[in-house]
């Protein structure tokens, strides 16, 4: 793999850079580091976040707003957040303001209500994005504009909008839309066209695809690259963040982390060779503040002496996986939603939970609202009682349009039906259709257990906040009372006996603090999270690799913060040596969650229980905590199994069958370890 250092990207940076990729890969950190590096070279730089859940403020240690603010310690660098709610308010006033004093109050209230929908919020935020990208005067004082974007699915929609709205404006003949009169939009036609031109111009714009040496992150980077190419974004580069080489070859966690990265990169070899490639090594510390961002370009960083480990782990009030899942299984119906920042493992936790519930004989629907939709890849298999679903925006939009035309459009004359069809071609229609599907999915929890993997924080909060706005828009387009599932959505989400929200995070500053902000948003909406799940904890692995041990030490304050300040109940999950995907990997994740007493995992040997005469048992190993209950079915096949060796240490790796003790008295079934 021939990768250049990040400094080479800085030297060749065009005027505009877009940082995108799967949640949690380090987009914001790298965007900020590149912005600081360009400013240090005497450039005037504007850093913009398009993420509804932006954490630029924390990384730059500066409170930000909708207008550029200078960053202390980095002369020449300014930053801003595009705030969808504030942008929507400004957009409404821009449309309604000129009418004040000319129209009666009732008419003004009607206009304001029509412009209070989710469509307005999206177009207003997009309007600011397009202005910064396409209106030369908006950023004329800067040499570079760097966009730190939301996770891939949300960003792809954002980058498609200039073309979508331009086409809608070109085709519209009525002068109206879901946003009211088109005059406010039509004035932006040239800005949208300029934004499209800027995105497609490799001399001005490059998209920086950020990934880690992980299968899921690389798959999403590849999908994003293909979709960006399809909308005309020609200049793309790839940054591999957090590359790791074990410093202690005797440390199982370190060797496993290096191996997982090497295997993922080998599988993506063809993709890695498509575009310029840059590499950033894993660091022990998290990049917060200008000084740490500058340090990313340093040759190295201090490490602990070989063999050192994290400080003594204080006892934490952790709950077990069983304490979390048991009541859900007992209820037998309802909705479980995993929420949090991108990249914290929401999808993995949702899939593991669904597999565990299905293994207990419960009927489970596992589905997602995330445009990137990784659920099927994470599950990578089938299980009895488990149904896999997805809210597909294209399919839902087509079904919604067909329904409206078949009902509202059935009795219209040709001209009126044409107007309705034109209205439904608005890009906002997709948002309405997805919202209806979300409400329908939640309603399914009345009959089964629905495990819902949500999109990253910002997109999810906007979806929840939009309930009343979508209700109004549905009434305007469909001219009917909202369906029961839409009408009952908010009460269902607020009912803790029906909906359990699991806030998923990592033991790091930004994920924990973003999760705390998410919890505050949920509480304002009357939704109380059931528990927090702190995922991928190196502090729970016992690693002694110098770099990983330092990372583990730095995790402890955030584990304590979650336990003491934020969570009513906390479940902590250790970092897994095997990638937690597929039925077997997900089962291991569940089994490894009880860390209340001892962190190390024990290897157990199991055998399948013969079901027919002459059938021979098949032996296999599973790592579990000593407190975990024995498995009763095979994690991959669902066949009945029993534990035959307690604490086996690789006995199968030699190829020999598990040794059976003579005359033991462990209470196992015939044919078990005493048989």
C-alpha positions in Angstrom: 0.0 0.0 0.0 1.6 3.2 -1.2 0.1 6.0 1.0 1.4 9.6 1.5 1.3 11.5 4.8 -1.5 13.9 5.5 0.9 16.8 5.0 0.9 16.0 1.3 -2.8 16.5 1.2 -2.4 19.9 2.8 0.2 21.0 0.2 -2.0 20.0 -2.7 -5.4 21.3 -1.3 -7.7 23.0 -3.8 -9.9 25.9 -2.7 -12.7 23.7 -1.4 -12.5 20.4 0.5 -15.3 18.1 1.6 -14.6 15.6 4.3 -17.0 12.7 4.4 -17.2 9.0 5.4 -18.8 6.6 7.8 -19.6 7.9 11.2 -16.8 7.7 13.7 -13.9 7.5 11.2 -12.5 10.9 12.3 -13.9 13.2 9.6 -14.2 16.2 12.0 -10.7 15.7 13.6 -9.0 15.5 10.2 -11.0 18.4 8.7 -10.0 20.5 11.7 -6.3 19.4 11.6 -6.1 20.2 7.8 -7.8 23.6 8.4 -5.2 24.4 11.2 -2.3 23.3 9.0 -3.5 25.5 6.1 -3.9 28.5 8.4 -0.4 27.8 9.8 0.8 28.2 6.2 -0.6 31.7 6.0 -3.9 30.8 4.3 -7.2 32.3 5.2 -9.5 29.3 6.0 -13.2 28.9 6.6 -14.3 25.6 8.2 -18.0 24.8 7.9 -19.9 22.0 9.5 -23.0 20.7 7.7 -23.7 18.1 10.3 -26.9 18.8 12.3 -25.0 17.2 15.3 -21.8 19.2 14.8 -19.0 18.8 17.3 -16.7 21.5 15.8 -17.1 23.5 18.9 -15.6 20.8 21.1 -12.8 19.9 18.8 -11.8 23.6 18.3 -12.5 24.5 21.9 -14.6 27.5 20.6 -18.3 28.2 20.8 -19.5 28.5 17.2 -22.6 30.1 15.5 -24.1 30.5 12.0 -21.6 33.2 11.2 -17.8 32.7 11.1 -15.9 33.0 14.4 -12.1 33.3 14.6 -10.4 30.3 16.3 -8.0 31.3 19.1 -4.5 30.0 18.6 -4.9 29.6 14.8 -4.6 33.0 13.1 -6.4 33.0 9.8 -8.9 30.2 10.7 -12.6 30.9 11.2 -15.4 28.3 11.6 -19.2 28.2 11.6 -22.0 25.6 12.1 -25.0 25.5 9.7 -27.8 25.4 12.2 -31.0 23.9 10.5 -33.5 25.4 12.9 -31.9 28.9 12.8 -31.6 28.7 9.1 -35.3 27.8 8.8 -36.3 30.7 10.9 -34.2 33.1 8.8 -35.7 31.5 5.6 -39.2 32.0 6.9 -38.6 35.6 7.7 -37.0 36.2 4.3 -40.2 35.0 2.6 -42.8 36.3 5.0 -41.1 39.6 6.1 -41.8 41.6 2.9 -45.5 40.7 3.3 -45.9 42.2 6.8 -48.2 45.2 6.7 -49.5 44.2 3.2 -51.4 41.0 4.2 -53.8 40.5 7.0 -52.5 38.7 10.2 -54.4 35.5 9.4 -52.7 35.2 6.0 -49.3 35.8 7.5 -49.9 33.1 10.1 -50.9 30.7 7.3 -47.7 31.4 5.4 -45.6 30.9 8.6 -47.4 27.6 9.3 -46.8 26.4 5.8 -43.1 27.3 6.1 -42.7 25.5 9.5 -42.3 22.0 8.0 -39.4 19.7 7.8 -39.0 20.7 4.1 -38.3 24.3 5.1 -35.7 23.2 7.6 -33.9 21.1 4.9 -34.1 23.7 2.1 -33.0 26.4 4.5 -29.9 24.5 5.6 -29.2 23.5 2.0 -29.7 27.2 1.0 -26.8 28.2 3.3 -24.6 25.3 2.1 -25.3 26.2 -1.5 -24.5 29.9 -0.9 -21.2 29.0 0.7 -20.3 26.7 -2.1 -21.8 28.5 -5.1 -21.9 32.3 -4.3 -18.4 33.6 -4.7 -19.1 36.7 -2.6 -20.1 34.6 0.4 -16.5 33.3 0.9 -14.5 35.9 -1.0 -12.3 36.8 2.0 -11.1 33.2 2.4 -8.5 31.2 0.4 -9.9 27.8 1.4 -13.4 26.6 2.4 -13.4 23.2 4.2 -16.7 21.4 4.7 -17.0 18.9 7.6 -20.0 16.9 6.6 -22.5 14.6 8.3 -22.0 10.8 7.9 -22.1 9.5 4.3 -25.9 8.9 3.8 -26.9 12.4 4.9 -24.1 14.0 2.9 -24.9 12.2 -0.3 -28.5 13.6 -0.1 -27.0 17.1 0.6 -24.8 16.8 -2.5 -27.7 15.6 -4.7 -29.9 18.5 -3.7 -28.5 21.2 -6.0 -29.4 19.0 -9.0 -32.7 17.9 -7.5 -34.0 21.4 -6.7 -32.7 22.8 -10.0 -34.6 20.2 -11.9 -37.7 20.9 -9.8 -37.5 24.6 -10.5 -37.0 24.0 -14.2 -40.1 21.7 -14.4 -42.4 23.6 -12.1 -45.2 25.5 -13.8 -47.4 26.5 -10.9 -45.1 28.8 -9.0 -45.8 26.9 -5.7 -44.4 24.0 -3.8 -44.4 22.5 -0.3 -42.3 25.6 0.6 -45.0 28.0 -0.5 -44.4 30.4 -3.4 -41.4 29.5 -5.5 -40.1 33.1 -5.7 -37.9 32.5 -2.7 -36.4 29.4 -4.3 -36.3 30.7 -7.8 -34.1 33.6 -6.7 -31.5 31.0 -5.7 -31.5 29.3 -9.1 -28.1 30.8 -10.1 -26.7 29.9 -6.7 -27.8 26.3 -7.1 -26.3 26.1 -10.6 -23.0 27.6 -9.3 -23.0 25.0 -6.5 -23.4 22.2 -9.0 -20.6 23.6 -11.1 -18.3 23.9 -8.1 -18.9 20.3 -7.0 -18.0 19.0 -10.5 -14.9 21.2 -11.0 -11.7 19.2 -9.9 -9.7 22.4 -10.1 -11.8 23.9 -7.3 -13.2 21.1 -5.3 -12.0 17.7 -3.9 -13.9 15.3 -1.7 -11.8 13.7 1.0 -13.2 10.2 1.7 -12.2 9.3 5.3 -12.1 5.7 6.4 -10.4 3.4 8.9 -8.9 0.0 8.2 -12.2 -1.6 8.9 -14.4 -3.6 6.6 -17.6 -1.6 7.1 -15.9 1.8 6.9 -14.1 0.8 3.6 -17.3 -0.6 2.1 -19.1 2.6 2.8 -16.2 4.7 1.4 -16.4 2.7 -1.8 -20.2 3.1 -2.1 -19.8 6.8 -1.4 -17.1 7.2 -4.0 -19.3 5.5 -6.6 -22.3 7.6 -5.8 -20.3 10.8 -5.8 -18.9 10.0 -9.2 -22.5 9.4 -10.5 -23.4 13.0 -9.6 -20.4 14.4 -11.2 -17.9 14.7 -8.4 -14.7 13.8 -10.2 -11.8 14.7 -7.8 -11.7 12.3 -4.8 -9.0 11.3 -2.4 -9.0 8.7 0.4 -7.5 9.1 3.8 -7.0 6.0 6.0 -7.2 7.2 9.6 -6.0 5.4 12.7 -3.7 2.8 11.2 -2.2 0.6 13.9 0.9 -1.6 14.3 1.1 -3.6 17.5 3.9 -2.4 19.8 3.7 -5.5 22.0 3.5 -8.7 19.9 2.6 -10.7 23.0 -0.6 -8.7 23.6 -3.6 -10.5 22.1 -5.7 -7.3 21.8 -3.0 -5.4 19.9 -2.2 -8.3 17.6 -5.9 -8.7 16.9 -6.4 -5.0 16.1 -3.5 -5.0 13.7 -4.7 -8.2 12.1 -8.2 -6.9 11.6 -6.8 -3.8 9.9 -4.5 -5.7 7.6 -7.2 -8.1 6.5 -9.7 -5.2 5.8 -7.1 -3.4 3.7 -6.2 -6.6 1.7 -9.9 -7.1 0.8 -10.1 -3.5 -0.4 -6.9 -3.5 -2.4 -8.6 -2.6 -5.7 -10.5 0.3 -4.2 -7.4 1.7 -2.5 -5.6 1.9 -5.8 -8.4 4.0 -7.5 -7.5 7.4 -6.0 -4.7 9.3 -4.2 -4.2 7.7 -0.8 -3.1 9.2 2.5 -2.4 7.6 5.8 -2.7 8.8 9.5 -1.4 6.5 12.3 -3.5 5.8 15.4 -2.8 8.1 18.3 -3.3 7.4 22.0 -4.9 10.8 22.6 -8.1 12.3 21.2 -7.7 15.4 19.1 -9.2 18.2 21.1 -7.9 21.8 20.9 -5.6 23.5 18.4 -2.4 22.2 20.0 -3.5 18.5 19.7 -4.6 19.1 16.1 -1.2 20.5 15.2 0.4 17.4 16.9 -1.3 15.2 14.3 1.4 16.3 11.9 4.3 15.6 14.3 6.6 12.6 13.6 5.4 10.7 16.7 4.0 10.9 20.2 5.2 9.8 23.6 4.2 6.2 24.5 4.1 4.3 27.8 7.0 2.0 28.5 6.5 -1.5 27.1 4.5 -3.7 29.4 2.8 -0.8 31.2 -0.9 -1.0 31.6 -3.8 1.3 32.5 -4.1 2.4 36.1 -6.2 0.3 38.5 -9.7 0.1 37.2 -12.2 1.6 39.7 -15.5 -0.4 40.2 -18.2 1.0 38.0 -22.0 0.6 38.5 -22.4 -1.4 35.3 -25.5 -3.4 34.4 -25.2 -6.8 32.7 -26.5 -7.5 29.2 -29.0 -9.9 30.8 -30.4 -7.1 33.0 -30.9 -5.1 29.9 -32.3 -7.7 27.5 -34.3 -9.8 30.0 -37.2 -7.3 30.5 -37.4 -6.7 26.7 -37.7 -10.4 26.0 -40.3 -10.8 28.8 -42.5 -8.1 27.3 -42.5 -9.9 23.9 -43.4 -6.7 22.0 -42.5 -3.0 21.7 -39.7 -1.0 20.1 -36.0 -0.8 20.9 -34.1 2.1 19.3 -30.3 2.4 19.2 -29.2 6.0 19.0 -25.9 7.9 19.0 -23.1 9.5 17.1 -22.1 7.9 13.9 -19.5 5.1 14.3 -20.2 4.2 17.9 -21.6 0.8 17.0 -25.4 1.4 16.9 -25.9 -1.1 14.1 -23.8 -3.7 15.8 -25.6 -3.3 19.1 -29.0 -3.4 17.4 -28.1 -6.6 15.5 -26.6 -8.3 18.6 -29.8 -7.4 20.5 -32.0 -8.7 17.8 -30.1 -12.0 17.5 -30.2 -12.5 21.3 -34.0 -11.9 21.4 -34.6 -14.2 18.5 -32.4 -16.9 20.2 -34.8 -16.7 23.1 -37.7 -17.5 20.8 -39.1 -14.0 20.4 -40.3 -12.7 17.0 -38.1 -9.8 16.1 -38.0 -7.3 13.2 -34.6 -5.7 12.8 -34.7 -2.6 10.6 -33.0 0.8 10.1 -33.7 4.5 9.3 -30.1 5.1 8.3 -29.6 6.0 4.6 -26.3 4.1 4.7 -28.1 0.9 5.9 -25.4 -1.5 7.2 -27.8 -3.9 9.1 -27.7 -6.7 6.5 -23.9 -6.6 6.2 -23.6 -6.7 10.0 -26.0 -9.5 10.5 -24.5 -11.5 7.6 -26.8 -14.5 8.1 -30.2 -15.7 9.0 -31.8 -16.8 12.3 -35.2 -18.3 13.2 -37.7 -15.7 14.3 -35.6 -12.8 13.0 -36.9 -10.7 10.1 -34.7 -8.1 8.4 -36.1 -4.9 7.1 -35.0 -1.5 5.9 -36.7 1.8 5.3 -35.7 2.3 1.7 -36.2 6.0 0.7 -36.6 5.3 -3.0 -39.2 2.5 -2.5 -41.1 4.4 0.2 -41.3 7.5 -2.0 -42.6 5.6 -5.0 -45.2 3.9 -2.8 -46.3 7.2 -1.2 -46.6 8.9 -4.6 -48.7 6.0 -6.0 -50.9 6.1 -2.9 -51.6 9.9 -3.1 -52.3 9.7 -6.8 -54.6 6.7 -6.4 -56.6 8.5 -3.6 -56.4 12.2 -3.8 -55.7 12.2 -7.6 -58.5 9.7 -8.5 -61.2 12.2 -9.1 -59.1 15.0 -10.5 -59.3 16.3 -14.1 -56.2 16.1 -16.2 -54.9 19.6 -15.4 -55.4 19.2 -11.6 -53.8 15.8 -11.6 -50.8 17.2 -13.5 -50.5 19.9 -10.8 -50.6 17.2 -8.0 -47.9 15.1 -9.8 -45.7 18.2 -10.1 -46.1 18.9 -6.4 -45.1 15.3 -5.6 -41.9 15.6 -7.6 -40.5 18.0 -4.9 -37.4 16.6 -3.2 -39.3 17.1 0.1 -41.7 14.2 -0.8 -39.0 11.7 0.0 -38.7 13.1 3.5 -42.5 12.7 4.0 -42.5 9.2 2.7 -39.6 8.1 5.0 -41.3 9.7 8.0 -44.5 7.7 7.2 -42.5 4.5 7.0 -40.8 5.3 10.3 -44.2 5.8 12.0 -45.4 2.5 10.4 -42.4 0.7 11.7 -42.8 1.9 15.2 -46.5 0.9 15.1 -45.4 -2.7 14.3 -44.1 -2.9 17.8 -47.7 -3.5 18.9 -47.4 -7.1 17.6 -43.7 -8.0 17.7 -40.4 -6.7 19.0 -39.0 -4.1 16.6 -35.3 -3.3 16.9 -34.7 0.0 15.1 -31.1 1.0 14.2 -31.4 4.8 13.7 -29.4 7.2 11.6 -26.6 9.2 13.3 -27.7 11.7 16.0 -28.4 14.8 14.0 -30.5 13.1 11.3 -32.4 11.2 14.0 -33.2 14.2 16.2 -34.5 16.1 13.1 -36.7 13.1 12.3 -38.2 13.0 15.8 -38.6 16.8 16.0 -40.4 16.9 12.7 -43.5 14.8 13.9 -46.0 17.7 13.9 -44.5 19.3 10.8 -44.8 16.1 8.8 -48.4 15.8 10.1 -49.2 19.2 8.6 -47.4 18.4 5.3 -49.3 15.1 5.0 -52.5 16.9 5.5 -51.6 19.4 2.8 -50.6 16.8 0.2 -53.0 14.0 1.0 -55.9 16.2 2.3 -56.9 13.6 4.8 -56.5 12.9 8.5 -53.0 11.6 9.2 -52.8 7.8 9.4 -53.2 6.3 12.8 -49.5 5.3 13.0 -48.5 8.9 12.4 -51.1 10.2 14.9 -50.0 7.8 17.6 -46.2 8.0 16.9 -45.3 10.5 19.6 -47.3 8.9 22.4 -45.7 5.6 21.5 -42.2 7.0 21.6 -42.9 8.6 25.0 -44.3 5.4 26.5 -41.3 3.7 28.3 -43.2 0.4 28.4 -43.5 0.5 24.6 -40.3 2.2 23.4 -36.9 1.6 24.9 -34.2 4.0 23.7 -30.6 2.8 24.1 -28.0 5.6 23.8 -24.8 4.0 22.3 -21.5 5.8 22.8 -17.8 5.2 23.0 -15.6 6.0 26.1 -14.3 9.2 24.4 -15.0 12.9 24.9 -17.0 13.7 21.7 -19.2 10.6 21.5 -20.1 10.9 25.3 -20.9 14.6 25.1 -22.8 14.3 21.8 -24.8 11.4 23.5 -25.5 13.7 26.4 -26.8 16.4 24.1 -29.0 13.7 22.3 -30.4 12.7 25.7 -31.3 16.3 26.5 -33.1 16.6 23.1 -35.0 13.4 23.7 -36.0 14.5 27.2 -37.3 17.8 25.8 -39.5 15.7 23.5 -40.7 13.7 26.5 -38.7 10.6 25.7 -36.5 9.1 28.5 -33.6 6.8 27.4 -33.7 3.3 29.0 -29.9 2.8 29.2 -26.5 3.8 27.9 -24.3 1.3 26.2 -20.6 2.2 26.2 -19.1 0.2 23.3 -15.6 -0.8 22.3 -13.8 -0.3 25.6 -10.1 -1.0 25.6 -10.2 -0.5 29.3 -12.1 -3.7 29.6 -9.6 -5.9 27.6 -6.6 -5.9 30.0 -4.4 -4.8 27.1 -0.7 -4.0 27.9 0.3 -2.7 24.5 1.9 0.7 25.1 -0.4 2.7 22.8 -3.6 0.8 23.6 -2.9 0.8 27.3 -2.7 4.6 27.2 -5.9 4.8 25.3 -7.5 2.5 27.9 -6.3 4.8 30.7 -7.8 7.8 28.9 -11.2 6.0 28.6 -11.7 5.7 32.4 -12.8 9.3 33.1 -15.5 9.0 30.4 -16.7 5.7 31.7 -17.0 7.3 35.1 -18.8 10.4 33.6 -21.4 8.2 31.9 -22.0 6.1 35.0 -22.1 9.0 37.5 -23.6 11.8 35.5 -25.6 10.8 32.4 -26.9 7.2 32.5 -29.7 5.8 34.7 -28.2 2.4 33.7 -24.9 1.7 31.9 -23.8 -1.5 30.1 -20.1 -1.5 29.1 -18.9 -3.7 26.2 -15.2 -4.6 25.7 -13.4 -4.1 22.4 -13.7 -7.4 20.5 -10.7 -9.3 19.1 -12.9 -10.7 16.4 -15.0 -8.2 14.3 -18.5 -8.3 15.8 -20.4 -9.2 12.6 -22.2 -12.4 11.6 -24.3 -14.4 13.9 -21.3 -15.9 15.8 -19.6 -12.5 16.3 -22.8 -10.9 17.5 -23.4 -13.7 20.0 -19.9 -13.2 21.4 -20.5 -9.5 21.8 -23.6 -10.2 23.9 -21.8 -12.9 26.0 -18.9 -10.5 26.6 -20.9 -7.7 28.2 -20.9 -8.7 31.8 -17.8 -6.9 33.1 -19.0 -6.2 36.6 -16.6 -8.7 38.2 -13.7 -9.7 35.9 -12.6 -8.4 32.5 -10.7 -11.3 31.0 -12.7 -13.7 28.7 -12.5 -17.5 29.1 -12.5 -20.0 26.2 -15.1 -22.7 26.5 -15.5 -25.8 24.3 -18.9 -26.8 23.1 -20.3 -29.7 21.1 -23.4 -30.1 19.0 -26.0 -32.5 20.4 -26.6 -35.3 17.9 -30.2 -35.4 16.7 -30.2 -38.6 14.7 -28.7 -42.1 15.2 -25.0 -42.2 14.2 -24.6 -38.4 14.0 -21.3 -37.3 15.5 -20.9 -34.2 17.6 -19.1 -31.2 16.2 -16.8 -29.3 18.6 -16.1 -25.6 18.6 -14.8 -22.8 20.9 -16.5 -19.7 22.2 -15.0 -17.0 24.4 -17.3 -16.0 27.3 -17.0 -14.4 30.8 -17.1 -17.0 33.6 -20.4 -15.5 34.8 -22.1 -16.0 31.4 -24.7 -18.7 31.0 -23.8 -21.6 28.7 -25.1 -21.4 25.1 -27.9 -23.8 24.3 -27.8 -23.4 20.5 -25.0 -22.9 18.0 -24.5 -19.2 17.3 -24.3 -19.8 13.5 -26.6 -22.7 12.8 -29.1 -22.7 15.7 -28.4 -26.4 16.3 -28.7 -27.6 20.0 -25.3 -27.5 21.8 -23.9 -28.1 25.3 -20.7 -26.9 27.0 -18.3 -29.8 27.4 -15.0 -28.2 28.7 -14.8 -25.4 31.2 -11.9 -23.0 30.5 -10.4 -24.8 27.5 -7.3 -23.2 26.2 -7.2 -23.7 22.5 -7.7 -27.5 22.7 -9.3 -27.5 19.2 -6.5 -25.6 17.5 -4.3 -28.7 17.5 -7.0 -30.6 15.6 -7.6 -33.0 18.4 -11.1 -33.5 19.8 -11.9 -32.1 23.2 -10.5 -34.3 25.9 -13.2 -35.9 28.2 -12.5 -36.3 31.8 -13.2 -39.8 33.3 -15.6 -39.9 36.2 -16.1 -36.2 36.5 -19.2 -34.9 38.3 -20.2 -31.7 36.6 -23.8 -32.6 36.0 -23.6 -32.5 32.2 -25.8 -34.6 30.0 -24.8 -38.0 28.7 -22.0 -37.6 26.1 -20.8 -34.4 27.8 -17.5 -33.9 29.5 -18.1 -36.8 31.9 -19.6 -39.2 29.4 
